[in-house]
Amino acid sequence: MTPSDAGGTTPAGESLDDVDLGLLDGIRELFQAADPMPADLPERLRFFLALRGLEIEVARLAAEERQPSLAARGAEVSRTITFDSDSLTIMIRIDPNLDGTARVDGWLAPPQRREIDMKTTADSLTVTSDEQGRFAFARVPRGTAQLVVRSEDSGPGGAGRSVVTPALIL
Amino acid sequence: MIGVDDRTPARVRAGQPDRGKRIAGLMDAARQGSEDALGQIVTELTPLLWQVARAAGLSSGDTEDVLQTVWMRLLDHLDGIHAPAALTGWLVITTRREAWRVSAAARRQLPADTEFLSLLPDQGPGSEEQVIIDDQRRALWQAIGQLSPRCQELLRIVAFVPRPDYAVVAADLGMPTGSVGPTRGRCLAKLRALLASDDLEGSSR
């Protein structure tokens, strides 16, 4: 490597030749094969970082059930998942859409109107639950997703924390 | 197979001239709160940091915890880091320090010679050309296993560092700036000597 390759900041003593560089390439390939990083790790770290600064409550997975889907043929199943946090229970049902996306219907208990984000690997989707606590995302791309029930903006002394679920694979 | 994630080697190997500019732009955007820019930096540099933590002997679970900690900590330091090479260096050093702290009570050794070899995936039977490549790969793997733990760790880390950042990162790893080349060169020189010798079992030369 010549100093110009590194913007002229390479300290003296930089003396790798092509054989060295080839060896380093070989070493990288070997370790990539012997000890590969889990492919989804960067994505999970991105999800984790996106939660920073939020005053959050992390919901726990309380129950998950699968039953044959009425909407689609074949091996597709619909899943019902319940998450519990100190202030809120979130129940969702995930049904496959025919176009390969998923439909997510959800309920908040106790029932309340809240803004809810579905963070996905693509865009983040946002809906608002109705007074009965019901909400729905009609088409969510397959892959990793995570629900964030945003904090209530007002309310004297009200619980002001967002509730997030663990990452889900849709 | 070699090259599980074949985007990374290409990107690292090419040492694209605009990589520095691109990363610097992402750093600026991340400083201003861009989630996406930060995410792209995470995607770009996490494969390197994985190797740094694993080279310190951490389990995969511990490695993931350490990387969460490191990236969170970066958010508090991003304002003070401007050059892309400095970013790589900061991440490598912080990951390494955190990994050694976590593994302090646990096993500190790198895999022994034989263990090292067993990590290498079996390539299975292949064409004659493949057999030659496999032999070379096996010889390299075996030679790495004979280096000192310090050299093994150093070469493993440096091999994943984007090329324009080599010098800065090697200096950050605790070597006086003036001896960056020679010091790293010593590990590489030993490796080259081992590969040139006939001592390696299985090297068909």
Interface residues (C-beta under 8 A of the other chain):
Chain A: M1 D5 A6 G7 T9 T10 P11 A12 G13 E14 S15 L16 V19 D20 L21 L23 L24 D25 G26 I27 R28 E29 L30 F31 Q32 A33 A34 D35 P36 M37 P38 A39 L41 P42 E43 R44 L45 R46 F48 L49 A50 R52
Chain B: M1 I2 G3 V4 D5 T8 P9 V12 R13 G15 G20 E35 L38 G39 V42 T43 T46 P47 W50 Q51 R54 S60 E64 L67 Q68 W71 M72 L75 A85 L119 L120 P121 Q136 R137 L140 W141 I144 L155 R156 V158 A159 F160 R163 P164 Y166 A167 V168 A171 T177 G178 S179 V180 G181 P182 R184 G185 L188 L191 R192
